[in-house]
Amino acid sequence: MKYDLIIDSRPSEVVIALLRNGLLIELHKEKHDNNFSVGDIYLGKVRKTVPGLNASFVNVGYEKDGFLHYLDLGPQFNSFKNFTRKAIDKKLNTSSLKNFKKEKNLEKEGKINDALKGGDLILTQISKEPISTKGPRLTTEISLAGRYMVLLPFSDRVSISQKIADPEEKARLKKLIRSIKPHGFGVIIRTVATGKKVAELDRDLKNLYKKWQIISKKLKDAEPNTKVLGELNRSAAILRDLLSAKFNSIHVNSPEVQEELKEYLARISPDQEKIVKLHKKDTPIFQEFNVTKQIKGAFGKNVTMKKGTYLVIEHTEALHVIDVNSGKKVDSKKDQEANALAVNLEAAEEVARQLRLRDMGGIIVVDFIDMKQEKNRKLLTEKMKEAMSTDKAKHHVLPPTRFGLVQITRQRVRPEMNIDTQENCPMCSGNGKIDSSLLLIDQIETKLHNLTETRKGNIHISTHPFVASYINKKEGWFSSSISKQWANKFGRKISITGDERLHLLQYTVVK
């Protein structure tokens, strides 16, 4: 698998597309003034505690107070609180924790009023961005994420990713990290640390410790409700979490962003600095790499797959519902059960892609086509789990119910990605809405594919005159028209004619 990162820098935001083998799997938007990203660290001021929720509301500068539950305080909360108070009072001369006296760990079954009171200043980290009418979700269990590890102040534990299966490699990494980690800090070793040498791991650890030094220094003069340390921008964060030898290229249309990424890659992976390329063509960068077309096809209510199979995606306040439809994908050589299994397995991959692409979180219910045999339902569950195995968000997939419903829970840390794929209707002066015209040619081609499998002889399709003219037009001396390309592809004579009675996006098959 090859990964490509396409970054479109716009006046008010940066839009980032992650492609896997040319297929869009993630899309992120980051406003230039986004001050409440996951991982940002703030000096918050407790507004009030709510014993009934065993939680507190903390002002971090957002229009809505952040929510901090007792369980999100973390075992080392008392040590963090004491460190923060001493740093603000300028009673600390160093950021080292070697001689800092740790406080007693917080009790798991404690009460919020025993730990916090209104007016307290505490070091908090954004664990979930503001969504809808809610403020950010907060934690005081501060963690500093790097390329190969995560640094945990006031903890002495060294834990390792469960995805590292080799016992010898686990033992090597644990022994190595224990020998180089600073005193008073715990470390979580990430999967990408596998096989890395001590120099690379030590460099990453020192970069994380520098972040802690920045926090300590800024706390001395920090005002309440202000940011103490910002997380990486989204493009750099994606590189930190996903960068590997599988990364093929990074294309960006801004020289400033290009320099930022090159500087970041020079620190974490100097060998891959050359994969960052500046897009200089007049063609918009998303159009050049077929991202715009994929966005139009993937974010509508209906998402079409191969041979007419499609998904219908509905969103409610409580959950997301996805309906799987076979369309006209029916193999006459297979029975109903086999056809249902084939459609469901194909749909499982697209469902997993849609969840990641739209960053859908919470409860998702997928209505697959009913299957009677238990072995087929088991195959579907395994396929669904396999398709979601590359998803970084925490998730859980339940087996299909008797009615063919698969329930999925997926962690939500950012607002869901919603893009309006409809366009103003050119036939009624923009008073109505139509589906994206960019997808019309693909829809006609899918129709032709189905027709050539079920019908013999020539095929004649009528469309709006504008569309017919576009399909029949030759672009250059050596190039052929779209209709000619279709004729060669499907081995049939295919004629496209204009009909003024048809709407811009309508087409009919003429017998």
Buried (B, 14 or more C-beta within 10 A) or exposed (E): EEBBBBBBBEEEBBBBBBBBEEEBBBBBBBEEEBBBBBBBBBBBBBEEBEEEEBBBBBBBBBEEBBBBBBBBBBBBBBBBBBBBBBBBEEEBEEBBBEEBEBBEEBEEEBEBEEBBEEEBBBBBBBBBBBBEEEBBBBBBBBBBBBBBBBBBBBBEEBBBBEEBEEEEBBEEBBEBBEEEBBEBBBBBBBEBBBEBEEEBBBBBBEBBBEBBEBBBBBBEEBEBBBBBBEBBBBBBBBBBEBBEEEBBBBBBBBEEBBEBBBEBBEEBBEEBBEBBEEBEEEEEBBEBBBBBBBBBBBBBEEBBBEBBBBBBBEEEEEBBBBBBBBBBBBEEEEEEBBBBBBBBBBBBBBBBBBBBBBBBBBBBBBBBBBBEEEEBBEBBBBBBBEBBEEBEBEBEBEBBEEEBBBBBBBBBBBBBBEEEBEBEBEEEEEEEEBBBBBBBBEBBBBBBBBBBEEEEEEBBBBBBBEBBEBBBEEEEEEEEBBBBBBBEEBEBEBBBEBBEEBEBBEBEEEE
